[in-house]
Amino acid sequence: MKHKFIAGFVLGTFATVATAAISVFTFKKTYIDPVENKVDEINENRRKAIRKSLGAHQA
């Protein structure tokens, strides 16, 4: 009976840790990565606009 308790405890602990890790990974992929990608796109567009405005004044 002692071995079944220990095996169940270890399995339950592993399952809990795995569930938490999957939740964090899913949250990162769903919310954090799209925001970072959008920020990168905004910064790239800003750089393009600055180059374009500086190029227009090089007559």
One Martini backbone bead per residue (centre of mass of N, CA, C, O) as a GRO file, in nm:
protein
   59
    1MET     BB    1   0.056   0.065  -0.018
    2LYS     BB    2   0.299   0.254  -0.011
    3HIS     BB    3   0.372   0.235  -0.317
    4LYS     BB    4   0.107   0.350  -0.430
    5PHE     BB    5   0.131   0.626  -0.301
    6ILE     BB    6   0.402   0.712  -0.423
    7ALA     BB    7   0.322   0.676  -0.719
    8GLY     BB    8   0.081   0.871  -0.711
    9PHE     BB    9   0.233   1.119  -0.616
   10VAL     BB   10   0.433   1.137  -0.851
   11LEU     BB   11   0.224   1.144  -1.079
   12GLY     BB   12   0.071   1.396  -0.978
   13THR     BB   13   0.310   1.590  -0.982
   14PHE     BB   14   0.377   1.560  -1.279
   15ALA     BB   15   0.102   1.648  -1.389
   16THR     BB   16   0.102   1.932  -1.264
   17VAL     BB   17   0.361   2.037  -1.396
   18ALA     BB   18   0.276   1.987  -1.689
   19THR     BB   19   0.024   2.168  -1.685
   20ALA     BB   20   0.171   2.430  -1.617
   21ALA     BB   21   0.361   2.434  -1.862
   22ILE     BB   22   0.140   2.435  -2.079
   23SER     BB   23   0.004   2.696  -1.990
   24VAL     BB   24   0.244   2.885  -2.031
   25PHE     BB   25   0.294   2.822  -2.330
   26THR     BB   26   0.012   2.903  -2.432
   27PHE     BB   27   0.015   3.195  -2.333
   28LYS     BB   28   0.260   3.284  -2.495
   29LYS     BB   29   0.146   3.212  -2.781
   30THR     BB   30  -0.127   3.385  -2.753
   31TYR     BB   31  -0.014   3.676  -2.620
   32ILE     BB   32   0.294   3.753  -2.639
   33ASP     BB   33   0.388   3.706  -2.934
   34PRO     BB   34   0.189   3.897  -3.086
   35VAL     BB   35   0.288   4.154  -2.945
   36GLU     BB   36   0.584   4.140  -3.035
   37ASN     BB   37   0.525   4.139  -3.338
   38LYS     BB   38   0.380   4.414  -3.348
   39VAL     BB   39   0.617   4.581  -3.244
   40ASP     BB   40   0.808   4.509  -3.474
   41GLU     BB   41   0.632   4.627  -3.701
   42ILE     BB   42   0.624   4.917  -3.597
   43ASN     BB   43   0.931   4.964  -3.600
   44GLU     BB   44   0.972   4.911  -3.900
   45ASN     BB   45   0.781   5.136  -4.002
   46ARG     BB   46   0.934   5.366  -3.867
   47ARG     BB   47   1.202   5.326  -4.018
   48LYS     BB   48   1.086   5.366  -4.301
   49ALA     BB   49   0.976   5.655  -4.254
   50ILE     BB   50   1.244   5.787  -4.188
   51ARG     BB   51   1.391   5.720  -4.452
   52LYS     BB   52   1.186   5.858  -4.636
   53SER     BB   53   1.204   6.147  -4.513
   54LEU     BB   54   1.511   6.179  -4.559
   55GLY     BB   55   1.508   6.126  -4.872
   56ALA     BB   56   1.322   6.375  -4.951
   57HIS     BB   57   1.568   6.588  -4.844
   58GLN     BB   58   1.798   6.506  -5.088
   59ALA     BB   59   1.790   6.716  -5.337
   0.00000   0.00000   0.00000
